[in-house]
Amino acid sequence: MMAEDYYKDLMIQVLCMALEKYKFELVSYVIMDNHFHFVIKTLDGEADISRIMQYIKARFAERYNKIMNRTGPFWNERYKDVIVERQDNPLRYFLWLLWYIGFNPVRGGLCTDPADFRYSSINAYLSENHLSRISVTIHEYYLYLGNCFRERVEKFLIYKEEYLRRLEMA
């Protein structure tokens, strides 16, 4: 499906189009060979998550089908959405989610370090001067971790270790 980087780049293009068309914040993402994860923050009075995801999936499918000279549906399933703010501990859940998404390519055997995967936003949270190919909005929960970027990264890395310990127990 998206095993070639060309198709992951195509998804980045579609995400950029969606960000231009609709007002929302892309907080985190990873684009894998056969799926993707996005953390999207919708904004009051703007498009809802259903409309944004419909647009992203439809635009990608149109372009993919044209390139592959095929017709028909591309996506088999509806997307899964979870509202972070409705979790028991939204801050902890959000930071766990960033690492879950960040470690997707490691779990998928595409790299050994999440920071090495170019179709992920994890470096926006790890490197103050990271230049992303797509606009990533640093979430307010991450900003709660400290008064400066260095403090935030130090605390964020503690959540990485917690994530890895939970992964080992699974």
Buried (B, 14 or more C-beta within 10 A) or exposed (E): EBEEEEBBBBBBBBBBBBBEBBEBBBBBBBBBBEEBBBBBBBEEEEBEBEBBBBBBBEBBBEBBBEEEEEEEEBBEEEBEEEEBEEBEEEBEBBBBBBBBBBBBBBEBEBBEEBBEBBBBBBBBBBEEEEEBEBEBBBBEBBEEBBEEBEEBBEBBEEBBEBBEEEEEEE
